[in-house]
């Protein structure tokens, strides 16, 4: 959580900055650079996840933006922010699995988020 909110999570933009990769384009969607924000809400994986749970947008990783979110109808306030924080980890892991183990293609054939 700390790494994500401080934009230090390993993503293509950080690896490009360290001269590890030649570009930062997201390998999953090829629509934008892979930033921390893109991983949690800008890429197809993140957008589909947040839409399924009733949140229209999760395009920022800042602590202030998280605290300004309102839970979807029927979801209690208590524990909502902890849920958001816990959801970020599997989103990042899913992006890594899609890129490094090609798991997105096999998962999308079985079912979507």
Buried (B, 14 or more C-beta within 10 A) or exposed (E): BEBBBEBEBBBBBBBBEEEEBEEBBBBBBEEEBBBBBBBBBBBBBBBEBBEEBEBEEBBBBBBEBBEEBEBEEEBEEEEBBEEBBEBBEEBBEBBBBBBEEEEBEEBEEEEEB
